[in-house]
Amino acid sequence: MLFIYIRNLFDYLVDKLQTEINKFLDSNISVRLALMISLIVFLFFCYLFLWLPVISRFTTDVLLSDPVLPHSLDADDDPEVDDQEYEGNKKLHKEVHGRE
């Protein structure tokens, strides 16, 4: 008789535990979803406002350092074209940085 009582009590407690765990997970899934969406939005704004300007600046710096790179590796290079390219990059550098 005692065994039946303990067995029924154990089954009741297991069922109660399972229902509470399910309620806990169901109530927290919306919180986890909201946190995940917030994280994605935060990462998007970090990419937009932090990473893109850095990459843009790196690209500008590489383009402005182009006259520093050796162009005399090809025998077909026209010095007048290189001078025009250098002056164009020098003008762009002055516009971007306000100095030569």
N, C-alpha and C positions, 0 to 999 in steps of 0.2 A: 504494500500500500504506500509506504513511504517512497519507494522507488518510482512509482507512478506519479506521485505528487512532485518529486524532484525533476522527473523527466518533463512534465508539463510546464513546470516553472522555467526550466532551462529553455524549452521551445519558445515560450512567451518572451523571455529575455532576448533570445537570438532574433526573433521577429521584431521586437522593439528596437534593438540595436540596428538592424538593417533598415528599418523605416527612418530612423533618425539620421543614419549615414546618408540615405537617399535624399532626405530633406536638406541636409547640410550641403551636399553637392549641388542640388538643384538651386538653392539660394545663392551659392557662390559662383555658379557658372555665369550669371549675368555680371557679377563684379569682375570676374576674370576677363570676360569679353570686353567690358568697358575699359579695363586697364590695357588690354592688348590694342584696342583701337586708339586709345590715348598715346600709347607708345609709338604706334605707326605714324600718327599725326606729328608727334614730337620729332621723330627721326626725319620725316619729310621736311619739316621746317628747318631743322639743323642742316640738312642737305642743301636746301634752297638758300638759306641766309648765311651759312658758314662755309660750306664746301665749294659751292659754285664760284663765289668771289675769289677764293684762294686759287682754284684752277684757272680762272680767268686771268688772275695776276701772273701766275706761272707762265701761261701762254703768252701774255704780253711781254714778259721778261725774256722769254726765249726768242720771240720775234724781234725784239729790240737788240738782242745780243747777236743777231745774225751777221752784222758787219764784222764782228770779232772773229767769227768762224772763218777758216781759210777757204777762199774761193779759187785759189790758184792751183788746185789739184788737176783741173782739166786744162788741156792745152788749147781748147777751143774757146775759152772764156774771152769775152770782149771787155776790155778795161773800161770802156765808156758805159756799158750796161752796169758793171759793178759799181762805178762811181754814182750813177743815177740811183741805183738801189741803195747805196750807202747814204746818199743825201735824203732819199725818201724815208729811210729808217731813222735817220738823225732828226728829221722833221717830226716824225711820229713820236720819238723819244722826248723831244722838247714839248710837244703838246701834252703828253701823258704826265711827264714829271715836272714840267715847268723849267727845266734846265737842260743843258747839253751833257 
